[in-house]
Amino acid sequence: MATFLYRLGRVSFRKRHWFLLLWAAILAVAVFGAAKAPAAPDDSFSISGSESQKAFDLLDQRFPDSGSSNGATARLVFVAPGGQKITAAGNKAAIEHTVRELADGSQVQSALDPFAAHAVSKDGTTAYATITYETSNSDLTDATTAALKQAAQDARDTGLTVEIGGDALSSMEMSAVTELIGVAAAAVVLLITFGSLVAAGLPLITALLGIGTAVAAITALASTIGFSSTTTALALMLGLAVGIDYALFILSRYRSERAEGRDPEEAVGRAVGTAGSAVVFAGLTVIIALVGLSVVGLSILTKMGLAAAFTVLVAVLIALTLLPALIGFAPRAVLSRTMRKKVKKVKKAKRGKPVGFPAYEAHPQETQETQETQEKPGLGTRWARFVIRRPLLVLLFGVVALGTCAVPALDLELGNPGDESKSTATTERRAYDALSDAFGPGFNGPLTVVVDAKGSSDPKAATTTVVDELKATHGVVSVTQPRFNKAGDTAMLTLTPSTAPSSTATKELVHTIRGEAAGIKAGTGAEMLVSGTTAVNIDMADKVTGAILPYLAVVVGLAFLLLMLVFRSILVPLKAALGFLLSVCAAFGVIVAVFQWGWLADLLGVQTVGPISSMLPVFLIGVVFGLAMDYEVFLVTRMREAYVHGERPGQAIVTGFRHSGKVVVAAAVIMISVFAGFIGMSESMIKMMGLGLASAVFFDAFLVRMAIVPALLALLGDKAWWLPRWLQKVLPNVDVEGEKLNRIREPAPASGIDEAEHEPSRV
């Protein structure tokens, strides 16, 4: 592989104009396709095999005319001024006028008068009106949402307190802001790392081009493949992350090759042949983790994983082809001033060597050691030397620190926080609180019970039995009158629990009601199914909990085999997998401590403590696993390369840190900055994701890859790279460390070497 990528890098460098035009054409075609493609479909969220999904499917079949299940809803909550009743003549007239005004609006399917629908609290202080729209919230026009806000304001002007709940005002405005934060942070870190504006700009350019190309292609194919408008959320996040990482690693290796005196084209070829090989396998591990999301069985996760995997694939291809081409336009400008001076000195020393000397003669072990003694060792070198002197101490510190942070994860409780987790500055949260105060905490999480009485001799009697059973169940506040379909064999009713939607008691109530279904079917022949948003959230949490271990087994197992192929070792991939588990468990511990226990909740803007979003674990595991394996491959392949070229195990660790430690630190700081930007968002799920990802990257990069990994390698010595002979024969040699490149003879340096940097020789 190293030889193939070496040739690809040199071809990209020589034919840079063609490769630039090729990627520009690909981007143009993707953008054109996205502009002409039909609108992406709405999310068809489903949990295959769950009871709530069966109930939804049954409702679609038996109540075909109800059809508003996919439409957006708004719930206007009216609270009378202090000491007044909502039923007072003036207040009632203001509410009825507001409802009539909304009912006449575009995209509105229905607007229910609270007085006609009996949606008034017992104490007469609060009422709510339900507005149902013909389309989903993503398809509501600005005029429609503006009319909703204006109607609420008109009612406020009469003295009423009015808040808006439901999903009609839901939005994803945070994405552009967080991306800008990530790009700005990346630019600063890259500038500090490389000391060159051009070098700092190349990873950003290639990453943004990769995101643009991938997202445009996904949008163009959305209606054909079935992707939705929210499918690209994970793709945008990871595309920026890995796009910068991959370009950063290859560009860093190019600068290293130039520092050894190689001409620009040869340096590009060797950078792509060595660092590019690491990028290929790092990308494969990320793709495995993302495609593995399909194991969970949630359609939205499967689509998001596939879209993000495609984005990572594009990032790998751009790093291997477009980045070398862009370097070809400014081969000297990507070097810092200090490095340019060093390159000139090395070139002067090499001019006296015979033409066509072997590449490996330029940097034997003794030359490297002599150079280290002459140059002041950097922070990475000093840290690596400290670790190999005290490996056991560093290992114990890292394991104990991560284990301590992971302790709260033992109390992990999954759910799906709703409006109760939003900031009190939002109208959705205030509407939630007002309804809870007036109608009880369970009012915001009603359950939909579907009675399939097709197998019963008397459907109405069977439904009456179900209603009586439900009313007698502990934890049930009320049950509405059943609504039958036209055939009269299926009924739908709404049940209000006494506890909040995300509480453990509500979850237990759902399981209790479902447990009663068998007895009802035996006695009446009718089947009872429980659904609704609250039940869906419970089923989703159960589904994810049951899928975590299989997901880990599939992803970690496949990645273990891939890393065994890369490193030709059993212990190194095992160490990589165990280190990932430590870092992700520690990240879960941080999330539980903040969002369940309330530690630092005020500082981070967490409004309400409660269960962790049920989709977060698989998101966190997938993303962190991919980034963790990136850091593992980037750091350890350089150690493996030094070891294969004859260095002692301890010296190979130092060499790996000297060449790749700074790059890994820079990549980690960029990612932490990107993910930390999500912590400031108002959405609970986004805040959890931002804190979890930032914590996990910090733990994995600085405690696992920079401390535990070198400590273990130092303790294992030569055993770290051991592979049984029979397995050596079975596994193909992919040559990630670029050993075969040492047999390649470098071309003779061109005369006028400084001028050749601006117009490289076409070898």
N, C-alpha and C positions, 0 to 999 in steps of 0.2 A: 504493500500500500504506500509506503513512504516514497518509493521510486516513482510510482504513478503520480502521486500528488506533487512530487518535486518537478516532474515534467509539466504538470498542469499549471503550477505556479509560474514557471518560466514562460510557458506559452501565453498565459494571461498577462504577464509583464511585457512581453514583446508585442503582442497583438492588443495592447491596452485600448486602443481606439475602438476596435471591433467589439471587445467585451463591454465597454462602456455603452456603445450603441445597442448591443444586445439587451442589456438590462434596462436601458431606457425604453426600448421597444416593448419589453415584457411589462414594464410598469404602465406604459401608455395603453396597451391592449387591456390590461386588467382594469384600469380606471375607466376606459371606454365601456367595457363590459358591465362594470358596476353602475355606470350612469344609465345604461340602456336596459338593465335587468329589471324585471318587475319587483315590486316591494317584497321584502322578506316576510314570510308568514309569522303570525303570532306564535308565541311559545305554546306548544301542545304538551304541557307538563303531564307526565303520567308516572305512576309507580306500579309497574307490572306485577300482578299477583296479589296486590294488597286489597283489603276489603273496601277501602274508600274508593279505589279505582273501579272496582266491580260495581259499586253503587252509582258512580258517575256514568259508567257505561249503560247501566240499566235505566237511569233517568233519561239519557239521550235516546234510548230505544222506546221507552214507554211514554215519555213526555216530549215528543218531537216539536211541539209548538211552543215550548217554554223558551227555547233557544237563546236566552240572554245570559247563560252561564259564563260566556266568554267576554261579555260586555263589562266595561268599567262601571263602577258604582261610586257614588258620593253620598255621604250621610251628613246632613246639616243638623247640628245639635243646637237647639235654642234653649237658653236659660233665662228665666225671668229676673228682672232686677230685684234686689233685696226686699223682702216683705211682700212681693206681688206673686200672683199666680199666672202661669203661662196661659191659662184659659180666660184671663181677663179680656174684655172686649177689644181693647186697643192692641194688646199683644197678639191675640188670636187673629185679628184682621191683618196685622203686619206679616205674620207667618203665612197665612193663606195667600196674600199678595205675592210673597216671595216664591212660593211653590208654583203658583200659576205662571209667574214670569219665567221660571226655569222650564216648566213643561212645554212652553212654546218655543224653546230654543232648538237650534239645529243639533243633530246627533243624539237628541234625548229620546229615549224609548218610553219612559214613564217617570212620573214624579208623584209620589204618594203623599197625600195630605195627612199629617200626623193625627189630626182629630178624627178623620174618617177611618184611619187605619188603627186607631186606639194605641198610638205610639206616644202616650203621655204617662209620665211617672205617677206613682200613687200619691205622692205629696203635692202634685200639680205644679211643680216648679220647672220641670224640664220636659221637652218634647223633641222628637227627631223626625226628619223627613228623608226618605230614601229616594235618590235620583239614580235611575238606571239608564245607561247609555247604549247605543247600538253597536259601538266598536270598543276595542280594548283601549287602555289608557295610552298606549304608545301611538295610537291613531287619532286621538282627540286633537282637534285643531286648537291653535292659540286662541281663536275667538271663543271656542266652547269653554275652555278653562277660564278665560277672562270673564265670561258671562257668569260662571259659577262664583268666582271671587267677588264680582261686583254685586251679585244678588245677596251674598252674605254681608257685604259692607252696607248695602241699603237697609238690611234688617238691623244691623248694629246701630245705624243712625237713628232708629226709633227707640233706642235704649236697651235693646236685648243684647245678651252675650251670645255670639254665634261662632261656632267652630266647625271645621270641615274635616270629616273622617273619610274612610274608604280609600280606594286606590286611584281615584281620578286625577289626583295631583301628584302622584308618584313620578319621580324622574331620576335620571342618572347624570346630573349635571357635574358631578365630581370628577368624571374621567379626564376631561381636558386639563383641569387644574392639577391633578395629581401627576399627569404625564409631564406637564411643564416643570413641576417641582423636580421630578426625576431627571429630566434632561438638564436642568440647570445644575443640579448636584453632580451629575455625571461629568459635565463640562469642567467644573472646578477641579474635581478629583483627577480627571485625565490630564488637565493642564499641569497640575502639581506633579503627577507621576512622570509625564514625558518631558516637561520643560519645553514644549514646542506647540505653537498654536495649530500647525498643520497636523501634527501627530494626535493632538487632542480632538481635532475635528473629524478625522477619518472614521473612528469608531462610531461617532454620533451620526455621521452621514450614512454609513452603511446600515446601521441599526434602523434609522428612520426610513430609509429606502426599503429595507426588508419588511418593516411593519406595513408601509404603504402598499407594497406589492401584494403581500399576503392578505391583508384585510380587504383590498379591492377585489382580489380573486375570490375570496370567500363571499363577499357581497354579490359579486356577479353570478355565483353559482348557488346562492342561498335558496332561491325558490325551487331550483332543480334538485338539490341535495336535501332540502328540508331544514336548513339552518335558519335560526331566527335572528332578530336584531340584537339580542343579548349574547349570542354565541361568541362574539369576538372579545368579550370582556377579558377572559383569561388569555386570549391570544395577544392582546395589546400589552398586557402586563409582562408576560414571558418574552414576547418578541423584543421588547426594549431591553430586558435583562440579558438574555443570551446573546442578542445581537451585539451589544457592547462587549460582553465577556469574550466572545470568540474573536472579534476584531482586535481587542486589547491583547490577547495572548499571541496571536500571529504577528501583530505589529511589534510587540516587545521582542519576539524571537528574531525578527528581521533586524532590529537595532542591535541585538546581541551579535548576530552574524556579521554585521557591518563593523562592529567594534573589533572583530577578529581579522579585519582586513579584506574581506571578500567584496567583490564588486556588486553593485545593486542587483543585477539579474540573478547572480548566483545566490546572493543572500535571500532574495525572495523565494527562489526555488527551495532552498534548504529550510526556510521558515515554514513554508506550506507543507513540505515533506515531513517535518518533525512536529511542529506545533499544530499543523493542519490535521495530522493523523489523530492527535489528541482531541481536536475539535470534532472530528467525525465521530469518534467513540463517545465523547461527552454528549454530543447531540443525540446519538442513538439511545443513551440512557434516559435522557429527558423525554424522547419520543415514546419509549417503552412505558415510562411513568404516566404519560398523558393518555396514550391509547388504552392503558390498563384501567382508566376510569370507567370503561364500559363494563368492568366486572361488577360494579356497584348495582347496575340495573336501573339507573335513573336516566331517562332519555336526555334531559338537559345536560347532565354531566358528561354523557357519552359524546354529545355534539360539541360541547365546549372543549373536551379533551382532544377530539379529532381536529378541530379548528386550530387549537394551540399547537398541536403536533405538526400540522402543516406549516405554521408560522416558524417553528423551530427549524424545520427542513429548509425553508427558504433562507433563514439566517445562516445556516451551515454553507449552503451553496454560494451565497454572497461573500462570505468570509473566504472561501476557497478560490473564488474567481474574480469578483469585482474588487475586493480589497487589494490584491496584487496589482491589478490594472491601475488603480488609483495611486498606489505607491509609485508606479512607473512614471506618473506625471510629475512627481516631486520626490525623487529618491533621496535627495540630500536634505530637503526641508523638514522631513519627519525626524531628523536627528537634532538633538539639542546642541548648543554651541560647544559645550564641553566634549560631547561625543564626536563632533566633527573634528576637533583638534586631535582627539585620540585616534580617530580613523586615519588621519594624515600621518601620524607618527608610525602606526602599524604598517601603512602602505610603503613608507620610506624604508622601513626595515625589511619588507618583503621584496623590494625591487631587486635586491641582490641575489635572490633565490633563483634556481633554475626554473625555466618555464615548465609547467605541467606537473609541479610537485603534488603529492597526494594530500588531500584535504586533512586526513587524520594526523599528518606530521605537523600541522600548524598548531595543534593544541594537545600534546600528550600530557600525561598526568603531572610529570615533573615541571613542565612549563606552567601549568595552572597553579601548582603549589608555589612556584617562585613568584608568579604574578600576585598571588594573594598576600605574600609576605611584603611585597613592595607597595601594594595599594592598601589604603586604610579600609578595613572591613566595614561593610554596611551593617545596619541594624539587623537585617535578616540573617546575615552570616554570624553575627555575635549571638543572636538568639539560638540559632541551630547548634552552635558550639556549646552553649549553656545546656541545652536539652540533652545532647549526647553525653555530657559529663554527669548529669543528674537525671537520667531518664525515669527512674522509679518515682522520684519525688514529683516530677512534672505529671506523670501518668496518674498518680494518686490524687493530686490536686484537681486535675481535669475531671476525673470520674466522680470524685466527691462533690465538686461544684455543680456538675450537671445533675447528679443524683439528687442533690438538695433542691435544686430548682424544679425537678420533676415530681417531687412529693405531692404538691397539690393536684396533679393530674389524676391521682387515685380517686379524687372526688368528682371527676368529670361527669357532667349531666347534660345530655343532649336535648335540644328542643328547637323551636323556631321562634325567637323573639319577634313580637309585632310592634304595634304603635306604642306599647307601654315602654319600650326600650329607647324611644326617640327622645330628643331634647324637649324640655318643657317650653322651649321657644317656638316649637312647631305647632301648627294648628291641629295636626293629626293627634299629637300627644294630648293636647288639651281637650279635644273631643273625646278621646278614650277615657280620660279621667272624669269628665262630666257624665258620661254614660255609666261608668262604674259607680259613681256616687249616687246617681239617681235610680238606676235599675239593678245594681248589684255587680260584683266583679265578673260573674260568668256571662253577663249580657254581651260582652265583646267577643265571646268565643262560643256561639251557639253550635249545636250539633244537628246535622241533617240525618234523620232516620228514614230509610226507605223500606217499605213493607211490600214484598213481592208475594201477593196472595193468589197467584195464578194456580197454585196447586191446592188451594183451599176450596172446600165446598161452599163456604160463605165468607167471601172476602171482607165484607164490612164487619162481621162479627169477629173475624180474626184480627182485624185492625184495632177494633175496640179493646180486645184482649191485650194487644201490644201497648196501647195507650195506658191502660190500667197498670200494667207491669212497670212501665217506665215511671209513672207518677209515684209508684210505691218504692222506687229505688232511692236509696240514700244518696244525697248530693244533687238531686234533680229539683230545680225550683219550679219549672213550669213546662208543659207540653202543649203545643198548639193543636187545634182541630185538624184532623187529617185532610189532605187534598188529594182526591182520586183522579186518575187519568180517565180518558174518554171510555176506555173499555171497562173501567171499574174494577180492574184486577190488581192495581198497584196504587199504593198510597204514599204520600210524602208528608212528613211533619217535622217541626222544629222543636228541639229540646234545649232549654237553657239550664246550664249547670250552676251550682252555687259558688264555684271557685273560678279563678282567673284562667285564661286559656293556656298559659305556660306553666301552671302549677302542677305538681306531682299528683295532687288529688284529682285533677281533671283527667289526667292520663289514666289513673286507676279507675275512674268512673267509666271511661270508654271501654276499658278491658272488662269491667263488670257487666256492662250492657251487652257487649258482644258475647260474654259468657252465658247470658240468658237466652241467646238466640236458639241454641239447640233445644232447650225445653219448650220454647214457643213453637218451633217447627214440629216437634213431636206431638204437641197438643192440638195445633190448629192446621198444620200443613203449610203455614206461611213462613217465608224466610225474611229475617230482619237484618238489614245492613246499616252500619253507621258510617257517615261521611261528613263532609263539611270541612272548612279550612282547618279547624282545630284537629279533627281526626286525621286529615292529610298530613299535618305536621307531625303528629304522633307516629303515623305509619312511616313517614320519611326517616324519622330518628331511628326507629326500629330497623328499617332497611339498611341504613348506613352503618349502624352498630354491628349488624350481622355481617356486613361486607368488608369491614376494616381488615380483619385477619386474612381472608382470602385475597384481598387486594394487595396487602403487604407481601403475602407469600408469592403471588405471581410477579409483582414488580421487582421485589428484592431478589427473587430466584433467577429471573431472566437477566437482571443486571449483574448478578454474581457471575453467571456464565460469561457474560460479555466482558467483565473486568478481568476474569481469569484468562480470557483470550488476549486482552490488552497487556496485562502485566506478567503473564506466564507464571502465575503463582497462585497458591490456594489461600495462604494466610493474608495476603494484602487485600483481596476482595472481601474476605470475611471481616477483616478489621474495618474496611470501608462501610460495610453494611451495619455492623454493630455501632460504629461511631454515629451513623445517621440516626439510628434508633435512639441513641442517647440525646442527640440534639433535638429531635422532634418531640420526645417526651418532655424535655425541659421547656420547650416552647409551649406545649399544652399546659404545663404547670404554671407558666406565667399568665396564660389566658384565663385559667380557672381562678388564680389568685386575684386577678383584676376584675373579671366580669361575673364571677360567682361569689367570691368572698368579699369583693369590694375594696381590696387593697389599692391605694393610689387612684381610686375611682374619680374623686373630685379633680385631681390633677389632670387626668386624661379625658375628662368630660364625659364619663360614663354616668348616665342618668339613673338607671335601674339595674340592680344585679339580678341575675337569673340564669337559666340554662344557656349553654353554648349552642350556637347555630348548628343544626345537624349536618349541614353540608361542609362545614369548616374542616373537620378532620381529614376527609379525602382530598379537599383542596390543598390543605397544608402539607399532607404527606406527599402528594404528587409534585407540587411545586418545589418543596424543600428537597425532596429526594433528587430531583433533576439538578438543582443548583449545587447540592452537596457533592454529587458525583462529578459535576463540572470541576469544582475545586480539587477533588481527589485526583482526577485525571491530570489536570494542569500541573499540580504540584508533584505528584509521585512519578509521572512519566519522565520528568527531568531527572529525578533521582535514579529511576531505572536506567535511563540513558547513560548517566555517569557510571553506574555500576557495571553495565554491559561493556563500557569502554575501558574498564580496568580499574576503576577506583574502589577503594575499600568501602564497606557499608557506611561507616561513620562519615567519611569524606563525601560519599555520594549524597548523604542527607544535607550536608553543608552546601554542596554544589546546587542541589535542587532549590534550597532556600535562597541562595545567592542570585539565581537566575529567575525563579518563579515566585518567590515569597512576596516581593513587592507587587507583582501583578495580581496575585490572589487577594492581597490586602486591599488594593485599589478596587478590584471587582466587588469585594464584599462591602466596602464602604459605600460604593455606588448603589448597590442593591438595598442596603439598610436605609439609605437616604430616600430611595424611591418608595419603599414600602412604609417607612415611617410617615410619609406624607398622607397616607390613608387614615392615620390615627385621628387626624383632625376633622374627619367627616362626621356628619350627624347620624348616618345610618349605622346601626349597631353591628350588622354583619360586616360592613366595610371596616369599621374600627377594629373588630376582632381580627379580621384578615390582615390588616396593616400591622397590628401589634404582634400577631403570631408569626408572620413572615419575617419582620424585622428582627424579632428575638431569635428565631430559628437560624437565620443567616449569621447573626452574631455568634451564637453558640457553635454553629458548625464550622464557620471559618476560623474563629480565633481560639476556641477551646479544643475542638476535635481535630481539624486539619493542621493547625499550627502548633498544637501542643501534644495531644494524645497520639496522633499519627507518627510524628518523628520519634516520640518517646518509645512507642512500641517497636518501630523499625530499629531503633538503636538497641533495644533489649534483644530483639530476635537476631540481629546481625545477618549473616549469610542465609540463615534459615527462612528469613522473610521472603526470599526469592526462590524457595525450593518448590519444585514441581516433579511429581513422580515421572520416571522415564517413560512408562507406558503412555502417560497422559501427554508428554511432550511429543510423542510420535503421532498421537491422535489429533491434537490441536494444530491448526494451521498457524504458521508464523506470519503474523500481519506486520511485523517490524515497525511498531509504533515509534520506537526510539530512534529509528533512522540509521541502524547499523549498516545497511547496504549502501547508504549514501557515502560512506567513507571510502568505498571502492571507486567512486566517481572522480575522475580527474578534473580539476578546475581548469577553465580556459586561461590562456595567458593574459595577464593584465594588459589592457590597451594602453598605448602611449597617450600621454596627456590625460592622466587618470582623472584629474579634477574636472576637466571639461566633459569627460565621458559620463560623469554623474548626471549631467543635465540632459545628455543625449546618449543613453546607454547603448553599448555595442549590441548588434543583433547577432548573437551567437547561435 
